Amino acid sequence: MENPSPNFRQTPNSQQIPVEIVGSSTFGRYKKISSSYTQNMFISDDWLVGFAGYKKAINAQAPAQGRGLFKSTRGNIMIAVYSSKVYRIDENLNVTEYSGTLATESGEVFMDENLNNQICIVDGVNAYIINHSLPPVLTVQTGGPLGSTLIPNYVCFHDTFFLIGNGDTTGNGAKWYAYSYASPTTISQTTELALQTKPDYAIAVKAIPSQADQVLVFGTTVCEIHTHIGGTQNYRRNSTVNVDFGCLSVSTIASSDQYIAWLGVNQANAPVIMVYHGQSAISISTDGIDYLLGQLEYPEQSTALFYRQDGHLFYQLTFFNQEDNVTILYDFDEKKFFHLTDQFEAYHPARQTAYFNQKSYFISLKNGAIYETNTDITVYDENVVPATSTEYDSSLVYEIPRTRITDNIRRADSARFIVNSLVFTLAQGDDPLVAGLSIASAYPDNLITEDNFDPSNDDIISQSGQLMVAQVNTSPITPYSPLPYAIPTTLVYRPRVDLSISKDGGYTYSNTVSRLLNPIGNRQNIITYNNLGRCNDLVLKFRFWGKGSLIVNNGLLDTY
């Protein structure tokens, strides 16, 4: 076999083993089965690339979680909910507060709009109407069964009606309702319907994509399909089919142009991820994902959304209780799972999304701010001002922690083997923040040590006369000054790849060995590691650090 690189060490009579760096989170129930895990990356055209970063676009209007974000197509505005307040956001991202407050201050809210300029908001206690063609006033709805047999739990617009799911957990909880326009600021009950297949609660109703007259009515253990037929009855249940999974959390219900997805559960099963498509519903969870869901302490404290990025459709599911603290992502195009995190490797903050003025936004679970997100943003940026502003704070720009753990690498006969070298392709030399001159001038012929110097103005010189500099110190740098050099406060920014290996199937890992990536313009793209040692069950753990884009391909092991 011809060497892919002059740096690739190929031992005579050795065996080359492909390494699947381009992969997803397909971990098994046990690490011995599979350790495969991918964080903040996804697969695009057979390469592994970075998932979208985000940048703060609007500061939180209240010191609380973001509760909901909705884009009004007819009004060309966004509606955001923080604490008990509702806000209108125009095309210039100017924010106007609505008069009136919600009855609640926490928990997710749900919104939809009708053909009469009305947006209905439900918060699990009341239903509210705002009219985007009128002054910004929030009107509580009190007509019909609202507040008695109907506790508005979810809202969806369908065939001229607001369909409202019921949060009542008494004997009336099986009822759900269709409401229609009554006046510019009110709606009135048109029809009372009921979930019939099982003794259950009708907690939500969702229009089925691409099926104009049909809706999916969610219970806690079952779902029914109802069809809009008009007349006094309005909707009729499909008596020949139902879905034998209900919904554990209405906040996990999300739909796209083809699918409805939700966190499903019934009397006999732990939570699974369900998808309704066409005329049927299936579970898309894998063994590893099902095991993860089964270990959750508070699965009802969750939220989900659909998000389209670079031609891929993603379902993003977050469990935000600190005991669970995880976000998983399903790519409908690749049919694979991935993991997402924030800069601290906790759950991803997105709650609800809106595509507004040709940009994608989400409202944050963590701080209530609204963020712009796309793959051209390759960092997590907490600045609301542009980078050219004098108020821009570079310390609020965070690298996205990207991790790839490969599947277990074993011989078919389980025999031991020695890894002579590893080589893989990674795009580099495109990060404008890394210039060769800046690297050379900041650290001329220096060695780096993790130890701090005490006192801080001491210098440590190697036997060959090179200065050792600490990663953290308080002295300023004076490039090219005579020895002794002053010690820099922090390391100059330099993207890198970290590799640690496991020889016991992914249970424990070695120390980390880093490869610094090239400055801009130097695009040599081969990364090589040598002498990985002897093993019979090898797992490779890569960490990719940097503020630029990430594009990485599969690798090759030379073994004997």
C-alpha positions as CSV (number, residue, x, y, z in Angstrom):
1,M,0.0,0.0,0.0
2,E,1.3,3.4,-0.9
3,N,2.0,5.8,2.0
4,P,-0.7,8.5,2.2
5,S,1.9,10.9,3.7
6,P,5.7,11.0,4.1
7,N,4.9,11.1,7.9
8,F,3.0,7.9,7.8
9,R,5.1,5.1,9.3
10,Q,4.3,1.8,7.6
11,T,6.0,-1.2,9.0
12,P,6.9,-4.1,6.6
13,N,4.1,-6.8,6.6
14,S,1.9,-4.5,8.8
15,Q,-1.8,-4.2,8.5
16,Q,-3.7,-0.9,7.9
17,I,-6.9,-0.6,9.8
18,P,-9.4,2.2,9.0
19,V,-10.4,4.5,11.8
20,E,-14.0,5.8,11.7
21,I,-13.4,9.4,12.9
22,V,-16.4,10.5,10.9
23,G,-19.2,9.0,13.1
24,S,-22.0,9.7,15.4
25,S,-23.1,8.9,19.0
26,T,-23.9,5.2,18.5
27,F,-22.6,4.1,21.9
28,G,-23.9,0.7,23.1
29,R,-25.5,-0.3,26.3
30,Y,-22.0,-1.2,27.5
31,K,-18.7,0.4,26.5
32,K,-17.4,-3.0,25.4
33,I,-20.1,-3.0,22.7
34,S,-19.3,0.5,21.5
35,S,-17.9,3.7,22.8
36,S,-18.7,5.8,19.8
37,Y,-19.6,9.4,20.8
38,T,-19.7,12.7,18.9
39,Q,-20.1,16.1,20.6
40,N,-21.0,19.4,18.8
41,M,-20.3,18.0,15.4
42,F,-22.3,16.3,12.6
43,I,-21.7,14.4,9.4
44,S,-21.8,16.4,6.1
45,D,-20.8,14.8,2.8
46,D,-18.8,12.0,4.5
47,W,-16.8,14.5,6.6
48,L,-17.2,15.4,10.2
49,V,-17.9,19.2,10.6
50,G,-18.7,21.6,13.4
51,F,-22.3,22.1,14.5
52,A,-23.6,25.7,14.5
53,G,-22.2,28.2,17.0
54,Y,-24.3,31.1,18.3
55,K,-24.0,34.8,19.0
56,K,-26.1,36.8,21.4
57,A,-28.5,39.1,19.4
58,I,-30.8,40.5,22.1
59,N,-30.2,40.6,25.8
60,A,-32.7,39.1,28.1
61,Q,-35.6,41.4,29.0
62,A,-35.9,39.8,32.4
63,P,-33.4,37.9,34.7
64,A,-35.0,34.5,34.0
65,Q,-35.2,31.6,31.6
66,G,-36.5,32.2,28.1
67,R,-40.0,30.6,28.1
68,G,-41.0,30.9,24.4
69,L,-40.1,32.4,21.0
70,F,-42.5,32.5,18.1
71,K,-42.3,34.0,14.6
72,S,-45.5,35.6,13.2
73,T,-45.6,35.1,9.5
74,R,-48.5,37.6,8.9
75,G,-47.2,40.2,11.4
76,N,-43.5,39.8,10.4
77,I,-42.5,40.0,14.1
78,M,-41.2,37.7,16.8
79,I,-42.9,37.2,20.1
80,A,-40.7,36.4,23.1
81,V,-41.8,35.4,26.7
82,Y,-39.6,36.0,29.7
83,S,-40.9,35.4,33.3
84,S,-44.5,36.8,33.2
85,K,-43.8,39.3,30.5
86,V,-44.5,39.2,26.7
87,Y,-42.4,41.2,24.2
88,R,-42.7,42.1,20.5
89,I,-39.5,42.1,18.4
90,D,-39.6,43.9,15.0
91,E,-37.4,43.3,12.0
92,N,-34.7,45.7,13.4
93,L,-34.7,43.7,16.6
94,N,-36.3,46.5,18.6
95,V,-38.2,45.2,21.6
96,T,-41.6,46.4,22.8
97,E,-43.2,45.1,26.0
98,Y,-46.9,44.2,26.0
99,S,-49.1,45.5,28.7
100,G,-50.5,42.8,31.0
101,T,-48.8,39.8,32.5
102,L,-49.1,36.0,32.4
103,A,-50.3,34.2,35.5
104,T,-47.1,32.2,35.6
105,E,-43.4,33.1,35.8
106,S,-41.7,29.9,34.8
107,G,-42.2,26.9,32.5
108,E,-42.4,26.7,28.7
109,V,-45.2,28.6,26.9
110,F,-46.7,27.7,23.6
111,M,-47.9,30.0,20.8
112,D,-49.6,29.9,17.4
113,E,-51.4,32.4,15.2
114,N,-54.7,32.4,13.2
115,L,-55.9,34.2,10.0
116,N,-57.3,37.2,12.0
117,N,-54.0,38.7,13.2
118,Q,-54.4,36.9,16.6
119,I,-51.6,35.1,18.4
120,C,-52.7,32.7,21.2
121,I,-50.4,32.0,24.1
122,V,-51.0,29.3,26.7
123,D,-49.0,28.9,29.9
124,G,-50.6,25.9,31.6
125,V,-53.0,28.2,33.6
126,N,-54.6,30.6,31.1
127,A,-55.0,31.3,27.4
128,Y,-54.1,34.8,26.2
129,I,-54.6,36.7,22.9
130,I,-52.5,39.4,21.4
131,N,-53.4,41.1,18.1
132,H,-50.3,42.2,16.1
133,S,-52.4,44.8,14.2
134,L,-53.5,46.5,17.5
135,P,-51.5,48.3,20.3
136,P,-49.4,45.8,22.3
137,V,-51.9,44.5,24.9
138,L,-52.2,41.0,26.3
139,T,-55.8,39.9,26.9
140,V,-56.7,37.0,29.2
141,Q,-59.3,34.7,27.8
142,T,-62.2,33.6,30.1
143,G,-64.9,32.3,27.9
144,G,-66.4,28.8,27.8
145,P,-64.6,26.1,29.8
146,L,-61.4,28.0,30.3
147,G,-60.4,27.8,34.0
148,S,-62.8,25.0,34.7
149,T,-62.8,21.9,32.6
150,L,-60.1,23.3,30.4
151,I,-56.6,24.1,31.7
152,P,-54.8,25.3,28.5
153,N,-51.8,23.2,28.2
154,Y,-50.8,23.4,24.5
155,V,-52.1,25.3,21.4
156,C,-52.0,24.7,17.7
157,F,-53.7,26.5,14.8
158,H,-55.5,24.2,12.3
159,D,-58.3,24.8,9.7
160,T,-59.3,28.2,11.2
161,F,-59.3,26.9,14.8
162,F,-57.1,27.2,17.8
163,L,-56.9,23.6,19.1
164,I,-56.1,23.6,22.8
165,G,-54.8,20.6,24.8
166,N,-56.0,20.1,28.4
167,G,-53.8,20.1,31.5
168,D,-56.7,19.0,33.7
169,T,-55.8,15.8,35.5
170,T,-59.4,15.1,36.9
171,G,-62.1,13.2,35.1
172,N,-62.5,16.1,32.7
173,G,-58.9,15.8,31.5
174,A,-59.9,13.7,28.4
175,K,-61.5,16.7,26.8
176,W,-59.9,19.0,24.3
177,Y,-61.3,22.0,22.5
178,A,-61.5,24.0,19.3
179,Y,-61.7,27.8,19.6
180,S,-62.5,30.3,16.9
181,Y,-62.2,34.1,16.4
182,A,-64.8,36.1,18.3
183,S,-63.5,39.6,18.4
184,P,-60.1,41.3,17.7
185,T,-59.0,40.4,21.2
186,T,-61.0,37.3,22.1
187,I,-61.7,33.7,21.0
188,S,-64.7,31.5,21.8
189,Q,-65.3,27.8,22.2
190,T,-66.6,26.1,19.1
191,T,-66.3,22.4,19.8
192,E,-65.7,20.1,22.8
193,L,-64.0,16.8,21.9
194,A,-62.5,13.9,23.8
195,L,-59.7,11.3,23.8
196,Q,-61.4,8.0,23.6
197,T,-59.0,5.1,23.0
198,K,-57.8,4.8,26.6
199,P,-58.7,6.4,30.0
200,D,-56.2,9.2,29.5
201,Y,-55.8,13.0,29.3
202,A,-55.8,15.0,26.1
203,I,-52.7,17.0,26.9
204,A,-51.9,18.4,23.4
205,V,-53.1,18.6,19.8
206,K,-50.7,19.0,16.8
207,A,-51.5,19.3,13.1
208,I,-50.0,16.4,11.1
209,P,-47.6,17.8,8.4
210,S,-48.6,17.4,4.8
211,Q,-52.0,16.0,5.7
212,A,-54.3,19.0,5.6
213,D,-57.3,17.8,7.6
214,Q,-55.7,15.6,10.2
215,V,-54.4,16.2,13.7
216,L,-52.6,14.1,16.3
217,V,-54.2,14.2,19.7
218,F,-51.6,13.4,22.5
219,G,-52.5,11.6,25.7
220,T,-50.0,10.4,28.3
221,T,-50.1,6.8,27.1
222,V,-51.8,6.9,23.7
223,C,-52.2,9.2,20.6
224,E,-55.2,9.4,18.3
225,I,-55.6,10.7,14.8
226,H,-58.6,13.0,14.3
227,T,-59.9,14.4,11.0
228,H,-61.5,17.8,10.4
229,I,-64.9,17.0,8.8
230,G,-66.8,20.3,9.5
231,G,-70.4,20.6,10.7
232,T,-71.3,20.7,14.4
233,Q,-68.9,17.9,15.2
234,N,-65.9,19.5,13.5
235,Y,-63.4,16.6,14.2
236,R,-63.9,12.8,14.1
237,R,-61.5,10.2,15.5
238,N,-60.0,7.7,13.1
239,S,-61.4,4.5,14.7
240,T,-59.1,2.1,12.9
241,V,-55.7,3.2,14.1
242,N,-54.0,4.9,17.0
243,V,-50.4,5.2,18.4
244,D,-49.8,3.1,21.5
245,F,-47.3,5.7,22.9
246,G,-48.3,8.9,24.7
247,C,-46.3,12.0,25.5
248,L,-44.2,12.4,28.6
249,S,-43.6,16.1,28.1
250,V,-45.6,18.4,25.8
251,S,-42.5,20.6,25.6
252,T,-40.8,17.8,23.5
253,I,-43.5,17.9,20.8
254,A,-42.0,19.5,17.7
255,S,-42.9,19.3,14.0
256,S,-41.3,20.0,10.6
257,D,-42.6,19.9,7.1
258,Q,-42.7,16.1,7.3
259,Y,-42.4,14.8,10.9
260,I,-43.8,15.1,14.4
261,A,-41.4,14.0,17.1
262,W,-41.9,13.7,20.8
263,L,-40.6,12.0,24.0
264,G,-42.9,9.0,24.1
265,V,-44.0,6.7,26.9
266,N,-46.7,4.2,27.8
267,Q,-47.7,1.9,30.7
268,A,-45.1,-0.7,29.8
269,N,-42.1,1.1,28.5
270,A,-39.4,3.6,29.6
271,P,-39.2,6.8,27.5
272,V,-38.3,6.6,23.8
273,I,-38.1,9.1,21.0
274,M,-41.2,8.7,18.8
275,V,-41.7,10.1,15.2
276,Y,-44.9,10.3,13.3
277,H,-44.5,10.3,9.5
278,G,-46.9,9.5,6.8
279,Q,-49.6,7.3,8.4
280,S,-47.6,5.7,11.2
281,A,-45.4,6.3,14.2
282,I,-42.1,4.6,15.0
283,S,-39.4,4.8,17.7
284,I,-36.0,6.1,16.4
285,S,-34.1,5.4,19.6
286,T,-31.1,3.1,19.6
287,D,-30.1,0.8,22.4
288,G,-27.6,3.3,23.8
289,I,-30.1,6.2,23.5
290,D,-32.8,4.1,25.1
291,Y,-30.5,3.3,28.0
292,L,-29.6,7.0,28.4
293,L,-33.3,7.9,28.5
294,G,-34.0,5.2,31.0
295,Q,-31.4,6.6,33.3
296,L,-32.9,10.1,33.5
297,E,-34.0,11.3,36.9
298,Y,-36.4,14.1,35.6
299,P,-37.3,13.3,32.0
300,E,-40.4,15.6,32.2
301,Q,-38.1,18.6,32.6
302,S,-37.2,18.6,28.9
303,T,-37.7,20.6,25.7
304,A,-37.2,20.0,22.0
305,L,-37.2,21.7,18.7
306,F,-36.7,21.1,15.0
307,Y,-33.8,22.9,13.3
308,R,-32.7,22.9,9.7
309,Q,-29.0,23.5,9.1
310,D,-27.0,23.2,5.8
311,G,-29.6,20.9,4.3
312,H,-29.9,18.7,7.4
313,L,-33.0,18.4,9.5
314,F,-32.3,18.0,13.2
315,Y,-34.5,17.1,16.2
316,Q,-32.9,18.6,19.3
317,L,-33.9,17.2,22.7
318,T,-32.7,18.7,25.9
319,F,-33.1,17.5,29.5
320,F,-32.2,20.5,31.6
321,N,-32.5,19.4,35.2
322,Q,-29.0,19.4,36.6
323,E,-29.3,15.7,37.6
324,D,-29.7,14.9,33.9
325,N,-28.0,17.8,32.0
326,V,-27.8,16.5,28.5
327,T,-28.8,17.4,24.9
328,I,-29.1,14.9,22.2
329,L,-29.5,15.6,18.5
330,Y,-31.1,13.4,15.7
331,D,-30.2,14.0,12.1
332,F,-33.1,12.9,9.9
333,D,-30.9,12.9,6.8
334,E,-28.1,10.7,8.2
335,K,-30.5,8.9,10.6
336,K,-27.9,9.3,13.4
337,F,-27.6,10.7,16.9
338,F,-25.1,13.3,18.2
339,H,-24.6,15.2,21.4
340,L,-24.7,19.0,21.9
341,T,-23.3,21.1,24.7
342,D,-22.7,24.7,25.7
343,Q,-19.1,26.1,26.3
344,F,-19.1,24.4,29.8
345,E,-20.2,21.0,28.4
346,A,-23.6,21.3,30.0
347,Y,-26.8,21.0,28.1
348,H,-27.3,23.2,25.0
349,P,-29.3,26.4,25.9
350,A,-31.8,26.5,22.9
351,R,-35.5,26.2,23.9
352,Q,-37.6,27.4,20.9
353,T,-36.4,28.6,17.5
354,A,-37.6,31.1,14.9
355,Y,-36.5,31.8,11.4
356,F,-36.9,35.5,11.0
357,N,-35.5,38.0,8.4
358,Q,-33.4,35.2,6.8
359,K,-31.7,34.3,10.1
360,S,-32.2,31.6,12.7
361,Y,-32.7,32.6,16.3
362,F,-33.3,30.7,19.5
363,I,-34.3,31.8,23.0
364,S,-32.1,30.6,25.8
365,L,-33.1,28.3,28.6
366,K,-30.3,29.6,30.7
367,N,-30.4,33.4,30.6
368,G,-33.4,34.4,28.5
369,A,-31.3,36.0,25.8
370,I,-32.0,35.5,22.1
371,Y,-29.2,34.2,20.0
372,E,-28.5,34.0,16.3
373,T,-27.2,30.6,15.2
374,N,-25.7,29.2,12.0
375,T,-22.5,27.3,10.9
376,D,-20.8,30.5,9.9
377,I,-20.6,31.3,13.6
378,T,-17.9,29.0,14.9
379,V,-17.8,30.1,18.5
380,Y,-20.2,30.7,21.4
381,D,-20.3,34.5,21.6
382,E,-22.0,36.2,24.5
383,N,-21.4,39.7,23.2
384,V,-24.5,41.5,22.0
385,V,-22.4,44.2,20.3
386,P,-20.5,43.6,17.0
387,A,-16.8,42.7,17.1
388,T,-15.9,46.1,15.8
389,S,-17.4,47.9,18.9
390,T,-15.1,49.3,21.6
391,E,-17.4,47.5,24.1
392,Y,-16.7,44.1,22.6
393,D,-15.3,41.8,25.2
394,S,-13.1,39.0,23.8
395,S,-13.3,37.1,27.1
396,L,-16.9,36.4,26.3
397,V,-16.1,34.5,23.2
398,Y,-15.8,30.8,23.9
399,E,-14.3,27.9,21.9
400,I,-16.8,25.2,21.2
401,P,-15.7,21.9,22.9
402,R,-15.8,19.3,20.1
403,T,-15.2,15.7,21.0
404,R,-15.1,12.5,18.9
405,I,-14.7,9.1,20.5
406,T,-14.3,6.4,18.0
407,D,-15.9,3.0,18.0
408,N,-13.9,0.1,19.6
409,I,-11.0,-1.0,17.3
410,R,-10.4,-4.8,17.6
411,R,-9.1,-7.6,15.5
412,A,-11.5,-10.3,14.4
413,D,-9.6,-12.9,16.4
414,S,-9.2,-10.5,19.5
415,A,-5.5,-10.9,19.2
416,R,-3.1,-8.2,20.5
417,F,-1.6,-5.7,18.0
418,I,0.9,-2.9,18.2
419,V,-0.1,0.5,16.7
420,N,2.9,2.0,14.9
421,S,1.1,5.2,13.8
422,L,-2.1,7.0,13.2
423,V,-2.8,9.4,10.4
424,F,-5.9,11.4,9.5
425,T,-6.9,14.4,7.4
426,L,-8.0,17.7,9.1
427,A,-8.5,21.0,7.3
428,Q,-6.3,23.7,8.8
429,G,-4.6,26.9,7.9
430,D,-7.9,28.7,7.5
431,D,-8.3,30.3,11.0
432,P,-7.8,34.1,10.5
433,L,-7.0,34.4,14.3
434,V,-3.8,32.4,13.9
435,A,-1.0,34.1,12.1
436,G,2.6,32.8,12.0
437,L,4.0,36.2,12.9
438,S,1.9,36.5,16.0
439,I,2.9,33.0,17.2
440,A,6.6,33.7,16.6
441,S,6.7,37.2,18.1
442,A,4.7,36.2,21.2
443,Y,7.0,33.2,22.1
444,P,10.4,33.5,20.5
445,D,12.2,30.1,21.2
446,N,10.3,29.5,24.4
447,L,9.5,26.3,26.2
448,I,6.1,26.1,28.0
449,T,5.6,24.7,31.4
450,E,2.4,24.2,33.4
451,D,4.1,25.4,36.6
452,N,3.7,28.9,37.9
453,F,6.9,30.7,39.0
454,D,7.2,32.0,42.6
455,P,8.0,34.8,42.7
456,S,6.3,35.7,39.5
457,N,9.2,37.6,38.0
458,D,11.6,34.6,38.2
459,D,12.8,33.1,35.0
460,I,13.6,29.4,34.3
461,I,16.1,28.8,31.6
462,S,16.7,25.4,30.0
463,Q,20.2,23.9,29.6
464,S,20.3,25.1,26.0
465,G,19.4,28.7,27.0
466,Q,15.7,28.7,26.1
467,L,13.3,30.5,28.4
468,M,10.4,28.4,29.9
469,V,7.2,30.3,30.2
470,A,4.2,29.4,32.5
471,Q,0.7,29.1,31.1
472,V,-0.7,31.4,33.7
473,N,1.3,34.4,35.2
474,T,0.9,38.1,35.9
475,S,3.8,39.6,34.2
476,P,3.4,41.3,30.8
477,I,5.3,40.1,27.7
478,T,8.0,42.0,26.0
479,P,8.7,40.2,22.7
480,Y,12.4,40.0,21.6
481,S,13.7,41.7,24.8
482,P,17.1,40.5,26.1
483,L,17.1,37.7,28.5
484,P,15.6,37.3,31.0
485,Y,12.3,37.7,29.1
486,A,9.2,38.9,30.9
487,I,6.6,36.1,31.3
488,P,3.3,36.4,29.3
489,T,0.0,36.3,31.1
490,T,-1.6,33.6,29.0
491,L,-0.8,31.4,26.0
492,V,-1.2,32.9,22.6
493,Y,-4.3,31.5,20.9
494,R,-3.4,28.4,18.9
495,P,-6.0,25.8,17.8
496,R,-5.0,22.2,18.4
497,V,-6.1,18.5,18.4
498,D,-5.8,16.5,21.6
499,L,-5.6,12.7,21.5
500,S,-6.0,10.3,24.4
501,I,-6.3,6.6,24.0
502,S,-8.0,3.8,25.9
503,K,-6.7,0.2,25.8
504,D,-9.5,-1.3,27.8
505,G,-12.5,-0.5,25.5
506,G,-13.2,3.0,26.6
507,Y,-13.3,2.7,30.4
508,T,-10.1,4.6,31.1
509,Y,-8.0,6.9,29.0
510,S,-4.3,7.9,28.8
511,N,-2.8,11.3,29.2
512,T,-3.4,13.8,26.4
513,V,-1.0,14.4,23.5
514,S,-1.6,17.6,21.5
515,R,-0.9,18.6,17.9
516,L,-0.9,22.4,17.3
517,L,-2.6,23.4,14.1
518,N,-1.1,25.6,11.4
519,P,-1.4,29.4,11.1
520,I,-3.5,30.8,8.2
521,G,-2.2,30.0,4.8
522,N,-0.3,26.9,5.9
523,R,-2.7,24.2,4.8
524,Q,-0.8,21.0,5.2
525,N,-3.6,18.9,6.4
526,I,-2.1,15.6,7.6
527,I,-2.1,14.9,11.4
528,T,0.1,12.1,12.6
529,Y,0.6,10.3,15.9
530,N,3.3,7.6,16.4
531,N,3.9,4.7,18.8
532,L,0.5,4.3,20.3
533,G,1.5,1.0,21.9
534,R,0.1,-2.5,22.3
535,C,-3.6,-3.3,22.8
536,N,-6.4,-5.5,21.8
537,D,-9.4,-3.2,22.3
538,L,-8.4,0.4,21.3
539,V,-10.6,3.5,21.5
540,L,-9.4,6.9,20.4
541,K,-10.6,10.1,22.0
542,F,-10.1,13.3,20.0
543,R,-10.7,16.9,21.3
544,F,-10.7,19.6,18.7
545,W,-10.0,23.1,20.0
546,G,-10.2,26.3,18.0
547,K,-12.4,29.3,17.0
548,G,-12.5,28.5,13.3
549,S,-14.4,25.9,11.3
550,L,-13.8,22.2,11.8
551,I,-13.6,19.7,8.9
552,V,-12.1,16.3,9.6
553,N,-12.0,13.0,7.8
554,N,-11.4,9.4,8.6
555,G,-8.0,8.0,9.6
556,L,-5.7,5.0,9.2
557,L,-3.8,2.9,11.7
558,D,-0.6,1.1,10.8
559,T,-0.5,-2.0,13.0
560,Y,1.5,-5.2,13.4
